[in-house]
Amino acid sequence: MTDKILIGALEHCDLPDLGITALNIRVDTGAATSSLHVDNIEEFEQGDDLWIRFDIHPDIHDVKKLKRCEAKVEGQRRVKSSTATRQKRYVISTDIKIADLRWPIQLTLTDRSEMTYLMLFGREAMAGKFIVDPELEYLLGS
């Protein structure tokens, strides 16, 4: 059979490098890239590398909670959003933790304030690890 883990359309994850725990995510096999809602992006240089600072509101039930993060920019990507508009987004690499698995993924950073979930978990990040049942939610607990 397979050693892939069954997940639902909604799950929780941690982004330990960013200090984020129990983030509600929308699992989306239609999206190639994972994306994260951030605000107030500022560029800065560290050595010869481009870095960014940004704000995350990790608790969708309390938008007053704010986490200021920093990450090295891995690149920029033109992405077609769910509204069919093309956007240029920063790409960062960070670890994700779901259940007992932890691995590095790429995230595009964008304004998802009009969306219900702060993070979209795309197929590049889940490839080889999960099977998705879109009828179910939170199979891996909280």
N, CA, C and O atoms as CSV, one atom per row, in Angstrom:
chain,resi,resn,atom,element,x,y,z
A,1,MET,N,N,0.850,-1.187,0.000
A,1,MET,CA,C,0.000,0.000,0.000
A,1,MET,C,C,0.886,1.238,0.000
A,1,MET,O,O,1.880,1.283,-0.725
A,2,THR,N,N,0.545,2.237,0.796
A,2,THR,CA,C,1.295,3.488,0.809
A,2,THR,C,C,1.606,3.899,2.237
A,2,THR,O,O,0.891,3.537,3.172
A,3,ASP,N,N,2.674,4.653,2.391
A,3,ASP,CA,C,3.007,5.151,3.725
A,3,ASP,C,C,2.642,6.631,3.854
A,3,ASP,O,O,3.120,7.318,4.756
A,4,LYS,N,N,1.793,7.115,2.946
A,4,LYS,CA,C,1.346,8.499,3.007
A,4,LYS,C,C,0.263,8.640,4.071
A,4,LYS,O,O,-0.503,7.714,4.336
A,5,ILE,N,N,0.225,9.829,4.671
A,5,ILE,CA,C,-0.714,10.123,5.751
A,5,ILE,C,C,-1.977,10.755,5.157
A,5,ILE,O,O,-1.895,11.614,4.279
A,6,LEU,N,N,-3.131,10.325,5.639
A,6,LEU,CA,C,-4.401,10.889,5.204
A,6,LEU,C,C,-4.645,12.199,5.945
A,6,LEU,O,O,-4.583,12.250,7.173
A,7,ILE,N,N,-4.929,13.275,5.172
A,7,ILE,CA,C,-5.275,14.565,5.760
A,7,ILE,C,C,-6.581,15.055,5.157
A,7,ILE,O,O,-7.001,14.602,4.093
A,8,GLY,N,N,-7.214,15.990,5.855
A,8,GLY,CA,C,-8.465,16.554,5.392
A,8,GLY,C,C,-8.256,17.892,4.702
A,8,GLY,O,O,-7.125,18.331,4.494
A,9,ALA,N,N,-9.354,18.525,4.354
A,9,ALA,CA,C,-9.322,19.812,3.657
A,9,ALA,C,C,-8.820,20.941,4.556
A,9,ALA,O,O,-8.306,21.946,4.067
A,10,LEU,N,N,-8.969,20.774,5.853
A,10,LEU,CA,C,-8.454,21.730,6.837
A,10,LEU,C,C,-7.606,20.963,7.836
A,10,LEU,O,O,-7.975,19.874,8.274
A,11,GLU,N,N,-6.471,21.538,8.190
A,11,GLU,CA,C,-5.578,20.929,9.178
A,11,GLU,C,C,-4.901,22.034,9.973
A,11,GLU,O,O,-5.099,23.218,9.700
A,12,HIS,N,N,-4.108,21.645,10.950
A,12,HIS,CA,C,-3.271,22.574,11.702
A,12,HIS,C,C,-1.811,22.296,11.369
A,12,HIS,O,O,-1.431,21.162,11.074
A,13,CYS,N,N,-0.999,23.349,11.420
A,13,CYS,CA,C,0.438,23.163,11.259
A,13,CYS,C,C,1.167,24.131,12.171
A,13,CYS,O,O,0.584,25.083,12.690
A,14,ASP,N,N,2.438,23.874,12.356
A,14,ASP,CA,C,3.352,24.800,13.009
A,14,ASP,C,C,4.343,25.278,11.963
A,14,ASP,O,O,4.714,24.529,11.059
A,15,LEU,N,N,4.767,26.523,12.088
A,15,LEU,CA,C,5.877,27.069,11.302
A,15,LEU,C,C,6.948,27.456,12.313
A,15,LEU,O,O,7.084,28.629,12.659
A,16,PRO,N,N,7.722,26.451,12.797
A,16,PRO,CA,C,8.630,26.674,13.923
A,16,PRO,C,C,9.681,27.759,13.685
A,16,PRO,O,O,10.039,28.476,14.620
A,17,ASP,N,N,10.180,27.894,12.462
A,17,ASP,CA,C,11.184,28.918,12.183
A,17,ASP,C,C,10.613,30.322,12.355
A,17,ASP,O,O,11.353,31.272,12.606
A,18,LEU,N,N,9.295,30.447,12.220
A,18,LEU,CA,C,8.634,31.749,12.352
A,18,LEU,C,C,7.964,31.918,13.720
A,18,LEU,O,O,7.364,32.954,14.002
A,19,GLY,N,N,8.074,30.891,14.559
A,19,GLY,CA,C,7.480,30.963,15.893
A,19,GLY,C,C,5.968,30.866,15.890
A,19,GLY,O,O,5.316,31.397,16.790
A,20,ILE,N,N,5.387,30.190,14.887
A,20,ILE,CA,C,3.937,30.071,14.749
A,20,ILE,C,C,3.522,28.637,15.072
A,20,ILE,O,O,4.103,27.683,14.556
A,21,THR,N,N,2.512,28.493,15.929
A,21,THR,CA,C,1.996,27.165,16.274
A,21,THR,C,C,0.492,27.118,16.039
A,21,THR,O,O,-0.198,28.136,16.101
A,22,ALA,N,N,0.006,25.917,15.769
A,22,ALA,CA,C,-1.433,25.626,15.632
A,22,ALA,C,C,-2.129,26.559,14.643
A,22,ALA,O,O,-3.218,27.062,14.916
A,23,LEU,N,N,-1.498,26.783,13.503
A,23,LEU,CA,C,-2.073,27.627,12.459
A,23,LEU,C,C,-3.081,26.815,11.653
A,23,LEU,O,O,-2.763,25.725,11.177
A,24,ASN,N,N,-4.279,27.337,11.501
A,24,ASN,CA,C,-5.292,26.686,10.660
A,24,ASN,C,C,-4.888,26.866,9.203
A,24,ASN,O,O,-4.602,27.981,8.767
A,25,ILE,N,N,-4.865,25.769,8.449
A,25,ILE,CA,C,-4.498,25.850,7.039
A,25,ILE,C,C,-5.561,25.197,6.171
A,25,ILE,O,O,-6.231,24.249,6.582
A,26,ARG,N,N,-5.699,25.723,4.974
A,26,ARG,CA,C,-6.578,25.154,3.954
A,26,ARG,C,C,-5.702,24.298,3.050
A,26,ARG,O,O,-4.771,24.815,2.434
A,27,VAL,N,N,-5.975,23.021,2.958
A,27,VAL,CA,C,-5.250,22.105,2.088
A,27,VAL,C,C,-5.839,22.258,0.686
A,27,VAL,O,O,-7.044,22.096,0.492
A,28,ASP,N,N,-4.983,22.572,-0.291
A,28,ASP,CA,C,-5.474,22.888,-1.633
A,28,ASP,C,C,-4.617,22.194,-2.682
A,28,ASP,O,O,-3.535,22.672,-3.021
A,29,THR,N,N,-5.102,21.065,-3.195
A,29,THR,CA,C,-4.356,20.329,-4.214
A,29,THR,C,C,-4.385,21.044,-5.561
A,29,THR,O,O,-3.634,20.680,-6.466
A,30,GLY,N,N,-5.230,22.044,-5.706
A,30,GLY,CA,C,-5.278,22.822,-6.937
A,30,GLY,C,C,-4.227,23.912,-7.001
A,30,GLY,O,O,-3.961,24.456,-8.073
A,31,ALA,N,N,-3.625,24.237,-5.862
A,31,ALA,CA,C,-2.586,25.264,-5.807
A,31,ALA,C,C,-1.219,24.595,-5.821
A,31,ALA,O,O,-0.958,23.702,-5.016
A,32,ALA,N,N,-0.360,25.013,-6.714
A,32,ALA,CA,C,0.992,24.452,-6.746
A,32,ALA,C,C,1.788,24.899,-5.526
A,32,ALA,O,O,2.417,24.080,-4.856
A,33,THR,N,N,1.761,26.179,-5.242
A,33,THR,CA,C,2.590,26.768,-4.198
A,33,THR,C,C,1.769,27.049,-2.951
A,33,THR,O,O,0.592,27.396,-3.040
A,34,SER,N,N,2.385,26.899,-1.803
A,34,SER,CA,C,1.753,27.292,-0.547
A,34,SER,C,C,1.894,28.800,-0.382
A,34,SER,O,O,2.888,29.388,-0.808
A,35,SER,N,N,0.894,29.421,0.240
A,35,SER,CA,C,0.965,30.859,0.459
A,35,SER,C,C,0.520,31.200,1.874
A,35,SER,O,O,-0.281,30.493,2.485
A,36,LEU,N,N,1.064,32.301,2.372
A,36,LEU,CA,C,0.817,32.736,3.745
A,36,LEU,C,C,0.408,34.194,3.730
A,36,LEU,O,O,1.011,35.009,3.032
A,37,HIS,N,N,-0.619,34.522,4.500
A,37,HIS,CA,C,-1.062,35.912,4.617
A,37,HIS,C,C,-0.106,36.672,5.535
A,37,HIS,O,O,0.131,36.262,6.671
A,38,VAL,N,N,0.437,37.774,5.039
A,38,VAL,CA,C,1.295,38.646,5.832
A,38,VAL,C,C,0.934,40.101,5.536
A,38,VAL,O,O,0.298,40.410,4.528
A,39,ASP,N,N,1.354,40.979,6.435
A,39,ASP,CA,C,1.176,42.419,6.286
A,39,ASP,C,C,2.518,43.109,6.486
A,39,ASP,O,O,3.463,42.528,7.020
A,40,ASN,N,N,2.580,44.349,6.049
A,40,ASN,CA,C,3.701,45.250,6.357
A,40,ASN,C,C,5.066,44.678,5.977
A,40,ASN,O,O,5.968,44.628,6.813
A,41,ILE,N,N,5.222,44.255,4.750
A,41,ILE,CA,C,6.496,43.696,4.288
A,41,ILE,C,C,7.505,44.829,4.113
A,41,ILE,O,O,7.217,45.834,3.463
A,42,GLU,N,N,8.676,44.657,4.693
A,42,GLU,CA,C,9.789,45.605,4.563
A,42,GLU,C,C,11.026,44.854,4.104
A,42,GLU,O,O,11.374,43.826,4.687
A,43,GLU,N,N,11.687,45.340,3.085
A,43,GLU,CA,C,12.950,44.746,2.625
A,43,GLU,C,C,14.110,45.309,3.429
A,43,GLU,O,O,14.085,46.463,3.859
A,44,PHE,N,N,15.137,44.469,3.629
A,44,PHE,CA,C,16.410,44.938,4.184
A,44,PHE,C,C,17.492,43.977,3.730
A,44,PHE,O,O,17.216,42.850,3.321
A,45,GLU,N,N,18.722,44.442,3.809
A,45,GLU,CA,C,19.853,43.593,3.406
A,45,GLU,C,C,20.578,43.084,4.631
A,45,GLU,O,O,20.750,43.792,5.623
A,46,GLN,N,N,20.995,41.845,4.534
A,46,GLN,CA,C,21.817,41.229,5.571
A,46,GLN,C,C,22.980,40.590,4.836
A,46,GLN,O,O,22.813,39.572,4.165
A,47,GLY,N,N,24.150,41.183,4.960
A,47,GLY,CA,C,25.286,40.756,4.140
A,47,GLY,C,C,24.961,41.060,2.691
A,47,GLY,O,O,24.586,42.184,2.358
A,48,ASP,N,N,25.103,40.067,1.828
A,48,ASP,CA,C,24.772,40.227,0.413
A,48,ASP,C,C,23.367,39.741,0.074
A,48,ASP,O,O,22.986,39.714,-1.096
A,49,ASP,N,N,22.598,39.358,1.088
A,49,ASP,CA,C,21.285,38.753,0.852
A,49,ASP,C,C,20.145,39.727,1.116
A,49,ASP,O,O,20.233,40.591,1.988
A,50,LEU,N,N,19.088,39.569,0.354
A,50,LEU,CA,C,17.860,40.324,0.569
A,50,LEU,C,C,16.998,39.580,1.584
A,50,LEU,O,O,16.742,38.385,1.434
A,51,TRP,N,N,16.560,40.283,2.602
A,51,TRP,CA,C,15.688,39.744,3.633
A,51,TRP,C,C,14.430,40.605,3.691
A,51,TRP,O,O,14.392,41.717,3.165
A,52,ILE,N,N,13.407,40.064,4.340
A,52,ILE,CA,C,12.193,40.839,4.577
A,52,ILE,C,C,11.724,40.653,6.012
A,52,ILE,O,O,11.930,39.609,6.631
A,53,ARG,N,N,11.085,41.706,6.518
A,53,ARG,CA,C,10.351,41.647,7.783
A,53,ARG,C,C,8.873,41.733,7.422
A,53,ARG,O,O,8.494,42.416,6.471
A,54,PHE,N,N,8.054,41.039,8.183
A,54,PHE,CA,C,6.624,41.055,7.907
A,54,PHE,C,C,5.858,40.683,9.164
A,54,PHE,O,O,6.410,40.104,10.099
A,55,ASP,N,N,4.587,41.023,9.168
A,55,ASP,CA,C,3.713,40.736,10.299
A,55,ASP,C,C,2.763,39.600,9.940
A,55,ASP,O,O,2.269,39.511,8.816
A,56,ILE,N,N,2.520,38.738,10.916
A,56,ILE,CA,C,1.540,37.666,10.794
A,56,ILE,C,C,0.569,37.798,11.967
A,56,ILE,O,O,0.978,38.056,13.099
A,57,HIS,N,N,-0.703,37.620,11.687
A,57,HIS,CA,C,-1.733,37.536,12.726
A,57,HIS,C,C,-2.110,36.060,12.828
A,57,HIS,O,O,-3.028,35.609,12.143
A,58,PRO,N,N,-1.404,35.296,13.683
A,58,PRO,CA,C,-1.569,33.838,13.663
A,58,PRO,C,C,-2.897,33.314,14.202
A,58,PRO,O,O,-3.245,32.159,13.957
A,59,ASP,N,N,-3.643,34.143,14.931
A,59,ASP,CA,C,-4.904,33.698,15.518
A,59,ASP,C,C,-6.057,34.384,14.793
A,59,ASP,O,O,-6.296,35.574,14.994
A,60,ILE,N,N,-6.770,33.639,13.952
A,60,ILE,CA,C,-7.863,34.246,13.172
A,60,ILE,C,C,-9.000,34.734,14.064
A,60,ILE,O,O,-9.854,35.497,13.612
A,61,HIS,N,N,-9.022,34.306,15.314
A,61,HIS,CA,C,-10.069,34.726,16.241
A,61,HIS,C,C,-9.667,35.963,17.043
A,61,HIS,O,O,-10.502,36.552,17.730
A,62,ASP,N,N,-8.396,36.362,16.961
A,62,ASP,CA,C,-7.913,37.540,17.681
A,62,ASP,C,C,-6.885,38.265,16.805
A,62,ASP,O,O,-5.683,38.019,16.906
A,63,VAL,N,N,-7.378,39.161,15.945
A,63,VAL,CA,C,-6.482,39.845,15.006
A,63,VAL,C,C,-5.569,40.856,15.692
A,63,VAL,O,O,-4.672,41.406,15.054
A,64,LYS,N,N,-5.785,41.109,16.987
A,64,LYS,CA,C,-4.882,42.004,17.717
A,64,LYS,C,C,-3.543,41.331,17.989
A,64,LYS,O,O,-2.533,42.007,18.180
A,65,LYS,N,N,-3.535,39.984,18.006
A,65,LYS,CA,C,-2.274,39.261,18.182
A,65,LYS,C,C,-1.446,39.429,16.926
A,65,LYS,O,O,-1.940,39.262,15.811
A,66,LEU,N,N,-0.190,39.760,17.119
A,66,LEU,CA,C,0.692,40.054,15.994
A,66,LEU,C,C,2.049,39.421,16.236
A,66,LEU,O,O,2.581,39.479,17.345
A,67,LYS,N,N,2.601,38.824,15.211
A,67,LYS,CA,C,3.941,38.226,15.277
A,67,LYS,C,C,4.777,38.870,14.185
A,67,LYS,O,O,4.427,38.769,13.009
A,68,ARG,N,N,5.871,39.530,14.541
A,68,ARG,CA,C,6.794,40.136,13.583
A,68,ARG,C,C,7.861,39.097,13.256
A,68,ARG,O,O,8.499,38.555,14.159
A,69,CYS,N,N,8.054,38.821,11.979
A,69,CYS,CA,C,8.979,37.775,11.542
A,69,CYS,C,C,9.989,38.339,10.554
A,69,CYS,O,O,9.780,39.396,9.957
A,70,GLU,N,N,11.081,37.616,10.396
A,70,GLU,CA,C,12.097,37.927,9.387
A,70,GLU,C,C,12.454,36.654,8.646
A,70,GLU,O,O,12.468,35.568,9.225
A,71,ALA,N,N,12.743,36.796,7.358
A,71,ALA,CA,C,13.156,35.642,6.557
A,71,ALA,C,C,13.990,36.109,5.377
A,71,ALA,O,O,13.806,37.213,4.864
A,72,LYS,N,N,14.901,35.258,4.959
A,72,LYS,CA,C,15.685,35.519,3.761
A,72,LYS,C,C,14.800,35.311,2.538
A,72,LYS,O,O,14.041,34.344,2.474
A,73,VAL,N,N,14.895,36.205,1.579
A,73,VAL,CA,C,14.129,36.078,0.347
A,73,VAL,C,C,14.827,35.067,-0.551
A,73,VAL,O,O,16.002,35.225,-0.882
A,74,GLU,N,N,14.095,34.028,-0.944
A,74,GLU,CA,C,14.632,33.004,-1.840
A,74,GLU,C,C,14.408,33.379,-3.296
A,74,GLU,O,O,15.083,32.868,-4.190
A,75,GLY,N,N,13.462,34.268,-3.524
A,75,GLY,CA,C,13.164,34.710,-4.881
A,75,GLY,C,C,11.840,35.435,-4.908
A,75,GLY,O,O,11.229,35.696,-3.872
A,76,GLN,N,N,11.414,35.751,-6.105
A,76,GLN,CA,C,10.090,36.325,-6.315
A,76,GLN,C,C,9.436,35.540,-7.428
A,76,GLN,O,O,10.103,35.093,-8.361
A,77,ARG,N,N,8.140,35.374,-7.328
A,77,ARG,CA,C,7.414,34.541,-8.275
A,77,ARG,C,C,6.133,35.254,-8.696
A,77,ARG,O,O,5.455,35.876,-7.877
A,78,ARG,N,N,5.816,35.154,-9.973
A,78,ARG,CA,C,4.529,35.658,-10.447
A,78,ARG,C,C,3.513,34.535,-10.278
A,78,ARG,O,O,3.685,33.432,-10.797
A,79,VAL,N,N,2.460,34.844,-9.545
A,79,VAL,CA,C,1.467,33.846,-9.184
A,79,VAL,C,C,0.093,34.348,-9.608
A,79,VAL,O,O,-0.231,35.524,-9.440
A,80,LYS,N,N,-0.711,33.442,-10.161
A,80,LYS,CA,C,-2.094,33.782,-10.479
A,80,LYS,C,C,-2.944,33.466,-9.254
A,80,LYS,O,O,-3.020,32.316,-8.822
A,81,SER,N,N,-3.579,34.487,-8.701
A,81,SER,CA,C,-4.370,34.317,-7.483
A,81,SER,C,C,-5.696,33.635,-7.796
A,81,SER,O,O,-6.020,33.372,-8.954
A,82,SER,N,N,-6.454,33.356,-6.742
A,82,SER,CA,C,-7.762,32.715,-6.915
A,82,SER,C,C,-8.745,33.620,-7.647
A,82,SER,O,O,-9.752,33.148,-8.174
A,83,THR,N,N,-8.456,34.917,-7.679
A,83,THR,CA,C,-9.313,35.854,-8.415
A,83,THR,C,C,-8.793,36.079,-9.832
A,83,THR,O,O,-9.259,36.977,-10.534
A,84,ALA,N,N,-7.830,35.263,-10.250
A,84,ALA,CA,C,-7.251,35.271,-11.603
A,84,ALA,C,C,-6.371,36.481,-11.895
A,84,ALA,O,O,-6.027,36.721,-13.052
A,85,THR,N,N,-6.000,37.247,-10.873
A,85,THR,CA,C,-5.058,38.347,-11.084
A,85,THR,C,C,-3.643,37.841,-10.869
A,85,THR,O,O,-3.414,36.967,-10.034
A,86,ARG,N,N,-2.702,38.383,-11.612
A,86,ARG,CA,C,-1.297,38.000,-11.466
A,86,ARG,C,C,-0.636,38.929,-10.457
A,86,ARG,O,O,-0.791,40.149,-10.520
A,87,GLN,N,N,0.104,38.331,-9.524
A,87,GLN,CA,C,0.797,39.084,-8.491
A,87,GLN,C,C,2.256,38.657,-8.438
A,87,GLN,O,O,2.587,37.496,-8.675
A,88,LYS,N,N,3.118,39.608,-8.126
A,88,LYS,CA,C,4.508,39.276,-7.850
A,88,LYS,C,C,4.633,39.112,-6.333
A,88,LYS,O,O,4.320,40.025,-5.570
A,89,ARG,N,N,5.094,37.934,-5.912
A,89,ARG,CA,C,5.171,37.628,-4.486
A,89,ARG,C,C,6.590,37.244,-4.087
A,89,ARG,O,O,7.336,36.650,-4.865
A,90,TYR,N,N,6.942,37.600,-2.848
A,90,TYR,CA,C,8.190,37.114,-2.266
A,90,TYR,C,C,8.049,35.629,-1.974
A,90,TYR,O,O,6.967,35.152,-1.632
A,91,VAL,N,N,9.152,34.904,-2.113
A,91,VAL,CA,C,9.202,33.479,-1.773
A,91,VAL,C,C,10.225,33.307,-0.667
A,91,VAL,O,O,11.354,33.787,-0.771
A,92,ILE,N,N,9.823,32.617,0.396
A,92,ILE,CA,C,10.742,32.277,1.480
A,92,ILE,C,C,10.735,30.769,1.674
A,92,ILE,O,O,9.799,30.085,1.261
A,93,SER,N,N,11.781,30.258,2.301
A,93,SER,CA,C,11.823,28.851,2.717
A,93,SER,C,C,11.714,28.812,4.233
A,93,SER,O,O,12.347,29.601,4.935
A,94,THR,N,N,10.914,27.895,4.722
A,94,THR,CA,C,10.754,27.735,6.164
A,94,THR,C,C,10.337,26.302,6.449
A,94,THR,O,O,9.792,25.626,5.576
A,95,ASP,N,N,10.586,25.846,7.644
A,95,ASP,CA,C,10.130,24.513,8.034
A,95,ASP,C,C,8.655,24.551,8.375
A,95,ASP,O,O,8.144,25.542,8.898
A,96,ILE,N,N,7.979,23.454,8.068
A,96,ILE,CA,C,6.589,23.254,8.466
A,96,ILE,C,C,6.548,21.966,9.276
A,96,ILE,O,O,7.301,21.028,9.015
A,97,LYS,N,N,5.660,21.934,10.261
A,97,LYS,CA,C,5.477,20.733,11.074
A,97,LYS,C,C,3.992,20.394,11.075
A,97,LYS,O,O,3.153,21.187,11.502
A,98,ILE,N,N,3.689,19.194,10.586
A,98,ILE,CA,C,2.332,18.668,10.615
A,98,ILE,C,C,2.421,17.269,11.198
A,98,ILE,O,O,3.203,16.438,10.735
A,99,ALA,N,N,1.615,17.017,12.216
A,99,ALA,CA,C,1.680,15.754,12.951
A,99,ALA,C,C,3.111,15.590,13.455
A,99,ALA,O,O,3.637,16.499,14.099
A,100,ASP,N,N,3.746,14.470,13.182
A,100,ASP,CA,C,5.119,14.257,13.638
A,100,ASP,C,C,6.146,14.506,12.536
A,100,ASP,O,O,7.319,14.170,12.700
A,101,LEU,N,N,5.723,15.086,11.426
A,101,LEU,CA,C,6.627,15.360,10.308
A,101,LEU,C,C,7.069,16.816,10.325
A,101,LEU,O,O,6.283,17.715,10.624
A,102,ARG,N,N,8.333,17.033,10.000
A,102,ARG,CA,C,8.873,18.381,9.862
A,102,ARG,C,C,9.778,18.393,8.643
A,102,ARG,O,O,10.654,17.537,8.512
A,103,TRP,N,N,9.574,19.361,7.741
A,103,TRP,CA,C,10.366,19.454,6.527
A,103,TRP,C,C,10.322,20.892,6.003
A,103,TRP,O,O,9.425,21.654,6.360
A,104,PRO,N,N,11.291,21.265,5.155
A,104,PRO,CA,C,11.303,22.627,4.600
A,104,PRO,C,C,10.343,22.752,3.415
A,104,PRO,O,O,10.221,21.838,2.598
A,105,ILE,N,N,9.668,23.893,3.338
A,105,ILE,CA,C,8.793,24.194,2.205
A,105,ILE,C,C,9.061,25.621,1.733
A,105,ILE,O,O,9.685,26.417,2.433
A,106,GLN,N,N,8.582,25.918,0.551
A,106,GLN,CA,C,8.599,27.295,0.068
A,106,GLN,C,C,7.210,27.873,0.252
A,106,GLN,O,O,6.201,27.207,0.017
A,107,LEU,N,N,7.179,29.139,0.682
A,107,LEU,CA,C,5.936,29.869,0.877
A,107,LEU,C,C,5.989,31.163,0.092
A,107,LEU,O,O,7.006,31.857,0.110
A,108,THR,N,N,4.916,31.496,-0.593
A,108,THR,CA,C,4.801,32.838,-1.142
A,108,THR,C,C,4.043,33.669,-0.116
A,108,THR,O,O,3.151,33.170,0.571
A,109,LEU,N,N,4.407,34.927,-0.023
A,109,LEU,CA,C,3.782,35.824,0.946
A,109,LEU,C,C,2.850,36.770,0.210
A,109,LEU,O,O,3.223,37.361,-0.803
A,110,THR,N,N,1.634,36.911,0.727
A,110,THR,CA,C,0.629,37.707,0.028
A,110,THR,C,C,-0.416,38.218,1.007
A,110,THR,O,O,-0.426,37.843,2.179
A,111,ASP,N,N,-1.281,39.066,0.515
A,111,ASP,CA,C,-2.425,39.545,1.280
A,111,ASP,C,C,-3.584,38.580,1.057
A,111,ASP,O,O,-4.188,38.571,-0.015
A,112,ARG,N,N,-3.892,37.774,2.058
A,112,ARG,CA,C,-5.025,36.842,2.007
A,112,ARG,C,C,-6.139,37.313,2.935
A,112,ARG,O,O,-6.950,36.500,3.379
A,113,SER,N,N,-6.194,38.606,3.235
A,113,SER,CA,C,-7.160,39.117,4.207
A,113,SER,C,C,-8.603,38.879,3.774
A,113,SER,O,O,-9.497,38.834,4.619
A,114,GLU,N,N,-8.841,38.728,2.494
A,114,GLU,CA,C,-10.187,38.448,2.007
A,114,GLU,C,C,-10.514,36.960,2.064
A,114,GLU,O,O,-11.647,36.562,1.794
A,115,MET,N,N,-9.531,36.142,2.412
A,115,MET,CA,C,-9.719,34.694,2.472
A,115,MET,C,C,-9.988,34.260,3.909
A,115,MET,O,O,-9.652,34.973,4.855
A,116,THR,N,N,-10.588,33.104,4.062
A,116,THR,CA,C,-10.933,32.603,5.387
A,116,THR,C,C,-9.715,32.086,6.150
A,116,THR,O,O,-9.647,32.211,7.372
A,117,TYR,N,N,-8.760,31.507,5.434
A,117,TYR,CA,C,-7.612,30.885,6.096
A,117,TYR,C,C,-6.336,31.636,5.761
A,117,TYR,O,O,-6.135,32.077,4.630
A,118,LEU,N,N,-5.469,31.776,6.774
A,118,LEU,CA,C,-4.234,32.544,6.618
A,118,LEU,C,C,-3.201,31.837,5.758
A,118,LEU,O,O,-2.314,32.478,5.195
A,119,MET,N,N,-3.311,30.524,5.655
A,119,MET,CA,C,-2.332,29.780,4.875
A,119,MET,C,C,-3.019,28.780,3.970
A,119,MET,O,O,-3.957,28.086,4.361
A,120,LEU,N,N,-2.524,28.732,2.754
A,120,LEU,CA,C,-2.940,27.744,1.769
A,120,LEU,C,C,-1.787,26.751,1.644
A,120,LEU,O,O,-0.655,27.145,1.365
A,121,PHE,N,N,-2.065,25.484,1.847
A,121,PHE,CA,C,-1.067,24.418,1.797
A,121,PHE,C,C,-1.167,23.758,0.431
A,121,PHE,O,O,-2.086,22.978,0.180
A,122,GLY,N,N,-0.215,24.071,-0.459
A,122,GLY,CA,C,-0.260,23.616,-1.844
A,122,GLY,C,C,0.424,22.278,-2.074
A,122,GLY,O,O,1.077,21.729,-1.187
A,123,ARG,N,N,0.256,21.769,-3.287
A,123,ARG,CA,C,0.698,20.403,-3.588
A,123,ARG,C,C,2.217,20.236,-3.614
A,123,ARG,O,O,2.698,19.139,-3.331
A,124,GLU,N,N,3.000,21.277,-3.942
A,124,GLU,CA,C,4.466,21.124,-3.900
A,124,GLU,C,C,4.936,20.798,-2.492
A,124,GLU,O,O,5.858,20.001,-2.319
A,125,ALA,N,N,4.322,21.395,-1.491
A,125,ALA,CA,C,4.726,21.176,-0.095
A,125,ALA,C,C,4.275,19.825,0.441
A,125,ALA,O,O,4.922,19.256,1.320
A,126,MET,N,N,3.163,19.306,-0.087
A,126,MET,CA,C,2.641,18.048,0.451
A,126,MET,C,C,3.028,16.821,-0.367
A,126,MET,O,O,2.748,15.693,0.038
A,127,ALA,N,N,3.666,17.031,-1.505
A,127,ALA,CA,C,3.979,15.931,-2.425
A,127,ALA,C,C,4.755,14.811,-1.736
A,127,ALA,O,O,5.747,15.046,-1.047
A,128,GLY,N,N,4.273,13.591,-1.944
A,128,GLY,CA,C,4.949,12.413,-1.418
A,128,GLY,C,C,4.677,12.118,0.034
A,128,GLY,O,O,5.128,11.092,0.544
A,129,LYS,N,N,3.940,13.002,0.732
A,129,LYS,CA,C,3.729,12.832,2.164
A,129,LYS,C,C,2.286,12.551,2.547
A,129,LYS,O,O,2.028,11.870,3.539
A,130,PHE,N,N,1.332,13.077,1.757
A,130,PHE,CA,C,-0.066,13.039,2.165
A,130,PHE,C,C,-0.991,12.588,1.051
A,130,PHE,O,O,-0.689,12.728,-0.134
A,131,ILE,N,N,-2.119,12.047,1.463
A,131,ILE,CA,C,-3.278,11.810,0.607
A,131,ILE,C,C,-4.389,12.669,1.204
A,131,ILE,O,O,-4.599,12.667,2.417
A,132,VAL,N,N,-5.093,13.398,0.353
A,132,VAL,CA,C,-6.101,14.343,0.825
A,132,VAL,C,C,-7.501,13.796,0.592
A,132,VAL,O,O,-7.835,13.371,-0.514
A,133,ASP,N,N,-8.324,13.808,1.649
A,133,ASP,CA,C,-9.739,13.531,1.525
A,133,ASP,C,C,-10.463,14.849,1.785
A,133,ASP,O,O,-10.581,15.263,2.938
A,134,PRO,N,N,-10.946,15.511,0.745
A,134,PRO,CA,C,-11.528,16.839,0.895
A,134,PRO,C,C,-12.847,16.849,1.662
A,134,PRO,O,O,-13.354,17.914,2.014
A,135,GLU,N,N,-13.396,15.680,1.918
A,135,GLU,CA,C,-14.647,15.577,2.657
A,135,GLU,C,C,-14.433,15.702,4.171
A,135,GLU,O,O,-15.381,15.941,4.920
A,136,LEU,N,N,-13.183,15.538,4.614
A,136,LEU,CA,C,-12.873,15.489,6.035
A,136,LEU,C,C,-12.069,16.708,6.471
A,136,LEU,O,O,-11.488,17.408,5.642
A,137,GLU,N,N,-12.039,16.959,7.796
A,137,GLU,CA,C,-11.287,18.084,8.352
A,137,GLU,C,C,-10.588,17.662,9.630
A,137,GLU,O,O,-11.094,16.827,10.380
A,138,TYR,N,N,-9.429,18.242,9.873
A,138,TYR,CA,C,-8.663,18.096,11.113
A,138,TYR,C,C,-8.483,16.637,11.531
A,138,TYR,O,O,-8.757,16.269,12.673
A,139,LEU,N,N,-8.031,15.832,10.612
A,139,LEU,CA,C,-7.788,14.421,10.909
A,139,LEU,C,C,-6.602,14.214,11.851
A,139,LEU,O,O,-6.539,13.221,12.576
A,140,LEU,N,N,-5.664,15.163,11.830
A,140,LEU,CA,C,-4.440,14.984,12.612
A,140,LEU,C,C,-4.515,15.666,13.973
A,140,LEU,O,O,-3.495,15.807,14.648
A,141,GLY,N,N,-5.695,16.086,14.382
A,141,GLY,CA,C,-5.867,16.714,15.697
A,141,GLY,C,C,-5.464,18.169,15.654
A,141,GLY,O,O,-5.250,18.749,14.589
A,142,SER,N,N,-5.365,18.747,16.843
A,142,SER,CA,C,-5.032,20.182,16.917
A,142,SER,C,C,-3.721,20.431,17.588
A,142,SER,O,O,-3.306,21.582,17.725
